[in-house]
Amino acid sequence: MVWPFSRRFRKQIARIEVTGAIASGTRKQVLNALKVVEERKFPALLLRIDSPGGTVGDSQEIYQALMKLRDKVKIVASFGNISASGGVYIGMGAEHIVANPGTITGSIGVILRGNNLERLLEKIGVSFKVIKSGPYKDILAFDRELTDPEKDILQTLIDTSYHQFVRTVAEGRNLTIEAVKSFADGRIFTGEQALDLGVVDRLGTEEDARRWAAELAGLDPEKTPCFNLEEPKSWTSRLFSGRAYAQSPLAIGLEWLEFEASTSGLPLWLYRP
């Protein structure tokens, strides 16, 4: 699609905000927004990240789309209150990263969680009869403990995903694999520590990141506005209207329940205390 007012957009900075856990909804929203950035020929993109991470595949697709867009658009990422795990991963798709000194970031690693309800099911007298084509078809079944071979299979899966993460950070930050592994053990750290480690380029606010994006695009940082490409409202926000609800513990709890249900048994690049 050719936008008739593309010249106007060439004098603005596109802004995309990634908030909350990264899953399929986030991926669709961000990929659609990135298409708009390319179609309208924005010269720069401010990517605001305030996320603890999320699913591996969705984070990788967002990262790949950002890397493709980098050939045409200057991209600066701004880490907000938290940009951890998958939030760090998608940040690697930006040419430059700015973080607040107190931003919570890091948590580079992979986690996979399953539930074992075997003892509870025994107490209430419930059991399952399983017929399967192979010994590992019901791996992570909630009615029994993992076997040792299953643990080995899952650990190999996690290790593979971990190495993908480490390699991307090393390439994105021009660091060695060994240097990244020295802090990629799941630990969290502040933006100030991230600067020392080479994970981010500068300390500063979102406004600082906007100004940097303008400078990279050859625009006046004093006058160049941001054009917000807003995220569609979640089903909880549509169901219970109002900003107060959207920030309430009930809304946050419902969103996490939705995320947990949709990602059960998936490897996650996620920080969750």
Phi, psi and omega in degrees: 000134178260122182274126184293340183248034185297331180298325179295320181290336180290350178251017179231164175252126175288145178230125176238132180249128176250111182235150177076185182294138181275120177215197186298324179296318177297316180302312181299317181297314183291317180297320177296318180295321180295326176297320178295318179302317181290316183295321182274357175059045171295140180280340183211156179229129172259113182257105180268121183243122175224075190214142175276003182105197182172222186285150184292307184299317180294320177297320181293322180292321176296316179300314181297321179294321177295318180297322178293321182288335183301338178291339185242338188227138173284129184238126175237128178263142176240116178276126182270228179300318181215133172217087189238157175051247179301333175296321174295318184301311180291333176296335178294345177281352178268148177292325184222150183229133176241135179228150171291152178304325183261008176304137173271118181222191183089226184054043180281111183168183185230143177224142175226125183239142174227164181249134175248105182256021186303312183293322178295318180295324177297320181295325182263003174076036180244133175220161182240140174256119187243129172244122187225157184279342180205163186294341185249011184296329180252034178301139185070021174300139187279357184257011179202165178281151175293143172276164179298316176299324178294320178299320179295319180297313182291324178295321177296319178299314180295319180297321179296315179296321178299315181294327175298317180297309182300317181297319180295318178296318180299315180292318183291330184252006179057047178243163175280158177301319181296321180296318180293318181298336182294337177236359181267059180243023179093350182291152172258155177209168183277168175300323179296318177293323179298324177297315179297327182277347181089011180283328176236164183266323184216159170261138180169179182269178174297325178296321176297320179294321178298314181298320179295318178300319179297315180298318180297328181271001180075028180252162180283113182295341180281332188243346187283119181273167173260142174253111185280125172258095193282151177281135175300150181293144177287168182296330179290323179291326178288324183288318179241097184288158176114137181295325182297321178292319185301334180256008184280158176301327179297314180297316180297318179296318180294321179295321179292322177297318178298317180294315181299318181294322185278345184242011181303128179084003180262143171296139184233139167262085192215136170254122175214109182292000000 
